[in-house]
Amino acid sequence: MSKKKITMIIFISVLVIIALPFVLEIAIFRNDVYSVLSNGEWGGFLGSYIGGALGGVGTLLAVYITTKETRKIQQENSTQIKTEQERNEKKDRKQFADEIAKDIAKYIANISKYFYANRALERLDKDRDKLDKEFRSIQQDIQAQYNKQKDLNLEDDLDEYAKVDLEIDQLKQKKDGILIRLQNVEKDIERNREDRTIAIECYFLLKIKLRDIAEAKSILNQLELIHNNSANVEGTDFNFISVETDKLLNMTVRFTDRYVNQNLI
């Protein structure tokens, strides 16, 4: 019931209370109808009766107003509880989404480092193989020159002997240079060795956390693609990791936004 209606009821009640004595005076006490009751008795009866009736109406009105206000308070409390519950649920979803984003970021950082390290190792391995072949070839050349010296007569072929000896010295210097380059390559190989332990940990954590969320299937599929090809240096393009991890980032941003705001499709 609106405030306007309640005000109208109160106004009418006050009007009745004021007008009632005059109505009783005219209708009951100043008429010619015979009654076994005196005017005083009628007055007492009607006063009690009307007073009780008006009291009852007032009580019912008060109960109605109280009940309505109580119901209104309950509805407000219910709405407040529901709002608080939704706020807490959104907070929990936000916390979960933040954990997913953190795991994805850690995964991408580690798997990218691992991928590019493998690329560098591929180049260094080729450099090492090339230098190793050159080193063995020079060793063979040096041995061939030593064998040539053995066939020379030092007294009769002094100039040729000296020439071969000079060739051996030059080959040894070249061999020493290659050996130094080989040692440097070996050091670079050791410096560039990376593992994907952190990426593997994040990979399995994400699979556990997202496996029951249908909307996260695309993220898991992208993770699978990156993980299975991160060590496949020969079968992947150099830009593979940057392109595919960018896709994974965009998928994660869209998912977390929909998940937090419950706009999942």
TIGU-490488 format. One record per residue (C-alpha): residue number from 1; z, x, y. Coordinates in steps of 0.2 Angstrom, whole numbers, padded with zeros to 4 digits. Layout:
+-----+-------+-------+-------+
!   n !    pz !    px !    py !
+-----+-------+-------+-------+
! NUM !     Z !     X !     Y !
...
+-----+-------+-------+-------+
This chain:
+-----+-------+-------+-------+
!   n !    pz !    px !    py !
+-----+-------+-------+-------+
!   1 !  0000 !  0000 !  0000 !
!   2 ! -0005 !  0007 !  0017 !
!   3 !  0007 !  0009 !  0031 !
!   4 ! -0002 ! -0005 !  0041 !
!   5 !  0002 ! -0017 !  0027 !
!   6 !  0021 ! -0012 !  0026 !
!   7 !  0023 ! -0013 !  0045 !
!   8 !  0015 ! -0031 !  0044 !
!   9 !  0027 ! -0036 !  0030 !
!  10 !  0042 ! -0029 !  0040 !
!  11 !  0036 ! -0038 !  0056 !
!  12 !  0034 ! -0055 !  0047 !
!  13 !  0051 ! -0053 !  0039 !
!  14 !  0060 ! -0050 !  0056 !
!  15 !  0050 ! -0065 !  0063 !
!  16 !  0056 ! -0076 !  0048 !
!  17 !  0074 ! -0070 !  0050 !
!  18 !  0073 ! -0075 !  0069 !
!  19 !  0064 ! -0091 !  0067 !
!  20 !  0073 ! -0097 !  0051 !
!  21 !  0089 ! -0104 !  0060 !
!  22 !  0079 ! -0115 !  0071 !
!  23 !  0068 ! -0121 !  0057 !
!  24 !  0084 ! -0126 !  0047 !
!  25 !  0092 ! -0134 !  0062 !
!  26 !  0077 ! -0145 !  0064 !
!  27 !  0073 ! -0148 !  0046 !
!  28 !  0090 ! -0149 !  0038 !
!  29 !  0104 ! -0153 !  0050 !
!  30 !  0094 ! -0165 !  0062 !
!  31 !  0086 ! -0177 !  0050 !
!  32 !  0091 ! -0195 !  0044 !
!  33 !  0089 ! -0191 !  0026 !
!  34 !  0105 ! -0196 !  0016 !
!  35 !  0113 ! -0182 !  0006 !
!  36 !  0130 ! -0181 ! -0004 !
!  37 !  0132 ! -0164 !  0004 !
!  38 !  0138 ! -0161 !  0021 !
!  39 !  0129 ! -0151 !  0034 !
!  40 !  0142 ! -0137 !  0032 !
!  41 !  0139 ! -0136 !  0013 !
!  42 !  0120 ! -0136 !  0015 !
!  43 !  0122 ! -0122 !  0028 !
!  44 !  0132 ! -0112 !  0016 !
!  45 !  0121 ! -0115 !  0001 !
!  46 !  0105 ! -0111 !  0011 !
!  47 !  0112 ! -0096 !  0020 !
!  48 !  0117 ! -0088 !  0003 !
!  49 !  0101 ! -0093 ! -0005 !
!  50 !  0089 ! -0087 !  0009 !
!  51 !  0100 ! -0072 !  0012 !
!  52 !  0099 ! -0067 ! -0007 !
!  53 !  0080 ! -0071 ! -0006 !
!  54 !  0077 ! -0060 !  0009 !
!  55 !  0089 ! -0046 !  0001 !
!  56 !  0078 ! -0047 ! -0015 !
!  57 !  0062 ! -0045 ! -0005 !
!  58 !  0069 ! -0031 !  0005 !
!  59 !  0075 ! -0023 ! -0011 !
!  60 !  0058 ! -0025 ! -0020 !
!  61 !  0050 ! -0018 ! -0004 !
!  62 !  0062 ! -0003 ! -0004 !
!  63 !  0059 !  0000 ! -0023 !
!  64 !  0040 ! -0001 ! -0020 !
!  65 !  0040 !  0011 ! -0006 !
!  66 !  0052 !  0023 ! -0016 !
!  67 !  0041 !  0022 ! -0031 !
!  68 !  0025 !  0025 ! -0021 !
!  69 !  0033 !  0040 ! -0013 !
!  70 !  0039 !  0047 ! -0029 !
!  71 !  0022 !  0045 ! -0037 !
!  72 !  0014 !  0053 ! -0022 !
!  73 !  0026 !  0068 ! -0024 !
!  74 !  0022 !  0069 ! -0042 !
!  75 !  0004 !  0069 ! -0039 !
!  76 !  0006 !  0083 ! -0026 !
!  77 !  0017 !  0093 ! -0038 !
!  78 !  0004 !  0090 ! -0052 !
!  79 ! -0010 !  0096 ! -0041 !
!  80 !  0000 !  0111 ! -0035 !
!  81 !  0004 !  0115 ! -0053 !
!  82 ! -0014 !  0113 ! -0058 !
!  83 ! -0020 !  0124 ! -0043 !
!  84 ! -0007 !  0137 ! -0047 !
!  85 ! -0013 !  0137 ! -0065 !
!  86 ! -0031 !  0139 ! -0060 !
!  87 ! -0026 !  0153 ! -0049 !
!  88 ! -0017 !  0162 ! -0062 !
!  89 ! -0031 !  0160 ! -0075 !
!  90 ! -0043 !  0167 ! -0062 !
!  91 ! -0032 !  0181 ! -0059 !
!  92 ! -0032 !  0185 ! -0078 !
!  93 ! -0051 !  0183 ! -0079 !
!  94 ! -0052 !  0195 ! -0064 !
!  95 ! -0041 !  0208 ! -0072 !
!  96 ! -0051 !  0207 ! -0088 !
!  97 ! -0068 !  0208 ! -0079 !
!  98 ! -0061 !  0224 ! -0070 !
!  99 ! -0056 !  0232 ! -0086 !
! 100 ! -0074 !  0228 ! -0093 !
! 101 ! -0082 !  0236 ! -0077 !
! 102 ! -0070 !  0251 ! -0078 !
! 103 ! -0075 !  0254 ! -0097 !
! 104 ! -0094 !  0252 ! -0092 !
! 105 ! -0092 !  0264 ! -0078 !
! 106 ! -0083 !  0277 ! -0089 !
! 107 ! -0096 !  0275 ! -0103 !
! 108 ! -0111 !  0277 ! -0091 !
! 109 ! -0104 !  0293 ! -0083 !
! 110 ! -0100 !  0301 ! -0100 !
! 111 ! -0116 !  0295 ! -0109 !
! 112 ! -0127 !  0301 ! -0094 !
! 113 ! -0119 !  0318 ! -0094 !
! 114 ! -0122 !  0319 ! -0113 !
! 115 ! -0140 !  0314 ! -0112 !
! 116 ! -0144 !  0327 ! -0098 !
! 117 ! -0134 !  0340 ! -0107 !
! 118 ! -0145 !  0337 ! -0122 !
! 119 ! -0161 !  0339 ! -0111 !
! 120 ! -0154 !  0355 ! -0105 !
! 121 ! -0150 !  0361 ! -0122 !
! 122 ! -0168 !  0357 ! -0128 !
! 123 ! -0175 !  0368 ! -0115 !
! 124 ! -0163 !  0382 ! -0118 !
! 125 ! -0166 !  0381 ! -0136 !
! 126 ! -0184 !  0384 ! -0133 !
! 127 ! -0181 !  0398 ! -0121 !
! 128 ! -0169 !  0406 ! -0134 !
! 129 ! -0182 !  0405 ! -0148 !
! 130 ! -0196 !  0412 ! -0137 !
! 131 ! -0184 !  0427 ! -0132 !
! 132 ! -0179 !  0429 ! -0150 !
! 133 ! -0197 !  0431 ! -0156 !
! 134 ! -0201 !  0443 ! -0142 !
! 135 ! -0185 !  0453 ! -0147 !
! 136 ! -0191 !  0454 ! -0165 !
! 137 ! -0209 !  0459 ! -0160 !
! 138 ! -0203 !  0473 ! -0149 !
! 139 ! -0191 !  0479 ! -0163 !
! 140 ! -0207 !  0480 ! -0174 !
! 141 ! -0217 !  0489 ! -0161 !
! 142 ! -0203 !  0502 ! -0159 !
! 143 ! -0202 !  0504 ! -0178 !
! 144 ! -0221 !  0506 ! -0178 !
! 145 ! -0220 !  0520 ! -0164 !
! 146 ! -0207 !  0529 ! -0174 !
! 147 ! -0218 !  0528 ! -0190 !
! 148 ! -0232 !  0535 ! -0179 !
! 149 ! -0221 !  0549 ! -0173 !
! 150 ! -0217 !  0554 ! -0191 !
! 151 ! -0236 !  0556 ! -0195 !
! 152 ! -0238 !  0568 ! -0180 !
! 153 ! -0236 !  0587 ! -0180 !
! 154 ! -0224 !  0592 ! -0166 !
! 155 ! -0233 !  0609 ! -0163 !
! 156 ! -0251 !  0603 ! -0164 !
! 157 ! -0249 !  0585 ! -0157 !
! 158 ! -0236 !  0589 ! -0143 !
! 159 ! -0244 !  0578 ! -0130 !
! 160 ! -0247 !  0564 ! -0142 !
! 161 ! -0229 !  0565 ! -0148 !
! 162 ! -0222 !  0565 ! -0130 !
! 163 ! -0233 !  0550 ! -0126 !
! 164 ! -0227 !  0540 ! -0141 !
! 165 ! -0209 !  0545 ! -0136 !
! 166 ! -0212 !  0538 ! -0119 !
! 167 ! -0219 !  0522 ! -0126 !
! 168 ! -0203 !  0520 ! -0137 !
! 169 ! -0192 !  0522 ! -0122 !
! 170 ! -0202 !  0509 ! -0112 !
! 171 ! -0200 !  0497 ! -0127 !
! 172 ! -0182 !  0500 ! -0129 !
! 173 ! -0179 !  0496 ! -0110 !
! 174 ! -0189 !  0480 ! -0113 !
! 175 ! -0179 !  0476 ! -0128 !
! 176 ! -0163 !  0479 ! -0118 !
! 177 ! -0169 !  0467 ! -0104 !
! 178 ! -0173 !  0454 ! -0117 !
! 179 ! -0156 !  0456 ! -0125 !
! 180 ! -0148 !  0453 ! -0108 !
! 181 ! -0158 !  0437 ! -0106 !
! 182 ! -0154 !  0431 ! -0123 !
! 183 ! -0135 !  0434 ! -0120 !
! 184 ! -0137 !  0424 ! -0104 !
! 185 ! -0146 !  0410 ! -0112 !
! 186 ! -0132 !  0409 ! -0126 !
! 187 ! -0119 !  0408 ! -0112 !
! 188 ! -0129 !  0393 ! -0104 !
! 189 ! -0130 !  0385 ! -0120 !
! 190 ! -0112 !  0385 ! -0123 !
! 191 ! -0109 !  0379 ! -0105 !
! 192 ! -0120 !  0365 ! -0107 !
! 193 ! -0113 !  0359 ! -0124 !
! 194 ! -0106 !  0341 ! -0121 !
! 195 ! -0100 !  0328 ! -0133 !
! 196 ! -0099 !  0309 ! -0131 !
! 197 ! -0082 !  0306 ! -0137 !
! 198 ! -0077 !  0296 ! -0122 !
! 199 ! -0093 !  0286 ! -0122 !
! 200 ! -0090 !  0282 ! -0141 !
! 201 ! -0072 !  0276 ! -0137 !
! 202 ! -0078 !  0265 ! -0123 !
! 203 ! -0093 !  0259 ! -0134 !
! 204 ! -0081 !  0252 ! -0147 !
! 205 ! -0068 !  0246 ! -0135 !
! 206 ! -0082 !  0235 ! -0126 !
! 207 ! -0088 !  0229 ! -0143 !
! 208 ! -0070 !  0223 ! -0147 !
! 209 ! -0067 !  0215 ! -0130 !
! 210 ! -0084 !  0206 ! -0128 !
! 211 ! -0088 !  0201 ! -0146 !
! 212 ! -0082 !  0183 ! -0144 !
! 213 ! -0090 !  0180 ! -0127 !
! 214 ! -0108 !  0174 ! -0130 !
! 215 ! -0113 !  0177 ! -0112 !
! 216 ! -0109 !  0196 ! -0115 !
! 217 ! -0122 !  0197 ! -0129 !
! 218 ! -0135 !  0205 ! -0117 !
! 219 ! -0122 !  0219 ! -0112 !
! 220 ! -0118 !  0223 ! -0130 !
! 221 ! -0137 !  0224 ! -0134 !
! 222 ! -0140 !  0235 ! -0119 !
! 223 ! -0125 !  0246 ! -0125 !
! 224 ! -0133 !  0247 ! -0142 !
! 225 ! -0150 !  0253 ! -0135 !
! 226 ! -0142 !  0266 ! -0124 !
! 227 ! -0130 !  0273 ! -0137 !
! 228 ! -0143 !  0274 ! -0151 !
! 229 ! -0156 !  0283 ! -0140 !
! 230 ! -0144 !  0295 ! -0130 !
! 231 ! -0146 !  0309 ! -0143 !
! 232 ! -0165 !  0305 ! -0146 !
! 233 ! -0171 !  0318 ! -0134 !
! 234 ! -0189 !  0320 ! -0141 !
! 235 ! -0191 !  0301 ! -0142 !
! 236 ! -0185 !  0296 ! -0125 !
! 237 ! -0192 !  0298 ! -0108 !
! 238 ! -0183 !  0309 ! -0096 !
! 239 ! -0179 !  0294 ! -0085 !
! 240 ! -0173 !  0284 ! -0099 !
! 241 ! -0154 !  0285 ! -0096 !
! 242 ! -0155 !  0282 ! -0077 !
! 243 ! -0166 !  0266 ! -0080 !
! 244 ! -0157 !  0259 ! -0094 !
! 245 ! -0139 !  0262 ! -0087 !
! 246 ! -0145 !  0254 ! -0070 !
! 247 ! -0149 !  0239 ! -0081 !
! 248 ! -0132 !  0239 ! -0089 !
! 249 ! -0124 !  0240 ! -0072 !
! 250 ! -0133 !  0225 ! -0065 !
! 251 ! -0129 !  0215 ! -0081 !
! 252 ! -0111 !  0219 ! -0079 !
! 253 ! -0110 !  0214 ! -0061 !
! 254 ! -0118 !  0197 ! -0065 !
! 255 ! -0107 !  0194 ! -0080 !
! 256 ! -0091 !  0199 ! -0071 !
! 257 ! -0095 !  0187 ! -0056 !
! 258 ! -0099 !  0173 ! -0067 !
! 259 ! -0084 !  0176 ! -0079 !
! 260 ! -0072 !  0177 ! -0065 !
! 261 ! -0078 !  0161 ! -0056 !
! 262 ! -0082 !  0152 ! -0073 !
! 263 ! -0100 !  0150 ! -0069 !
! 264 ! -0105 !  0155 ! -0086 !
! 265 ! -0122 !  0148 ! -0092 !
+-----+-------+-------+-------+
